[in-house]
Amino acid sequence: MKWSRKNARRGWFPALALLASLLFSLSGCAHRVTAVKPSIEFSVIPPAGAGGPAKQAPIAGRALGSRPGQRIVLFAKSEKWWVQPTTDQPFTNIGSDSQWATSTHLGTEYAALLVEEGYRPPPTLDALPTEGGDVITVQIVPGENQATVGPRTIQFSGYEWEARASGSNRGGRSNDYDPANAWTDHNGFLHLRITQHAGQWTCAEVKLSRSLGYGSYLFVVRDVAQLEPAAALSMFTWDDEEAGQNHREMNVELARWGDAANKNAQYVVQPYYVAANVFRFNVPAGPLTHSLRWEPGRAVFKTVRGSVANGSNLVAGQTFTSGVPSPGDESIHLALYIFGNANNPLQKDVEVVIEKFEYLP
């Protein structure tokens, strides 16, 4: 056949079509290879316990690879699987950061389902649904066995912390504590919660597993402007054994102590009933960095805006030179609890986020 431009053009079109088809096929394969299968992770697992309406506990996690409109449905197993937290509120929303959190009645096992918007869970199930249709994925975990494990520990900012389980009278009232009310998220930030279950409030506290002594302590705290007057966040030193120096307690406290008209922050070198040992001030909304520089006979407190210790953004500062304790077996505690003012009781669940703890000798 004689070659011509016309014949050449005729030859190009099939070749171009074949090339386009190959490229489309390869791009489709690449898409299938890089597609991430949705999955569910648990960050807070409630204890294993008998089912029933008497007790609930926090439960939380992440829904990786979820899409807008999809939700979490939770079940707790007590002979059957029971939808959580209630039959009239069976859905748990997923945040923009893939986090989800709610409460659940106790069971021996817990299940989280990632579902499409059209899924309608029944109140109870003899067996959980399998993946398919409106059920994207299913994850099951056993409840934590509190009888066979020691104190619950948390890794936060490179340190090990122990979550409080026993009650205390801090704040002038008897507060209960649940270790499940303290956890870290995928960013490594520490979450502390006060939650109410069956009319009973539980608080949160974590304790650093070792003593650090003199040096600089820094805490980056997300916005706490939403705290009710009855809620208090305290970051403090405490020695369980030493009562002679007021347990070596020094505090950065964010609270209004039951009165909305009060200033919402204070530095304290205990005992608090000595007027010169307390410095009260107001903190603004937004993230704040609180610090304590502890030296022999000297405690220097500062609060600045943002998550960097920048002196140009100073909110407040105070230096104490009287009654400052010396080091012993104290450790840092981070506590979120209820202040005992019956005239202004807590109305709803509370959550605070501490993004960072840092210590420098």
Secondary structure, 3 states (H helix, E strand, C coil): CCCCHHHHHHHHHHHHHHHHHHHHHHHHHHHHHHCCCCEEEEEECCEECCCCCCCEEEEEEEEECCCCCCEEEEEEECCCEEEECECCECCECCCCCCEEEEEEECECEEEEEEECCCCCCCCEECCCCCCECCEEEEEEEECECCCCCCCCEEEECCEEEEECCCCECCCCCCEEECHHHEEECCCCCEEEEEEEECCEEEEEEEEECCCCCCEEEEEEECCCCCCCCCEEEEEEEECCCCCCCHHHCEEEEEECCCCCCCCCEEEEECCCCCHHHEEEECCCCCCEEEEEEEECCEEEEEEEECCCCCHHHEEEEEEECCCCCCCCCCEEEEEEEECCCCCCCCCCCEEEEEEEEEEEC
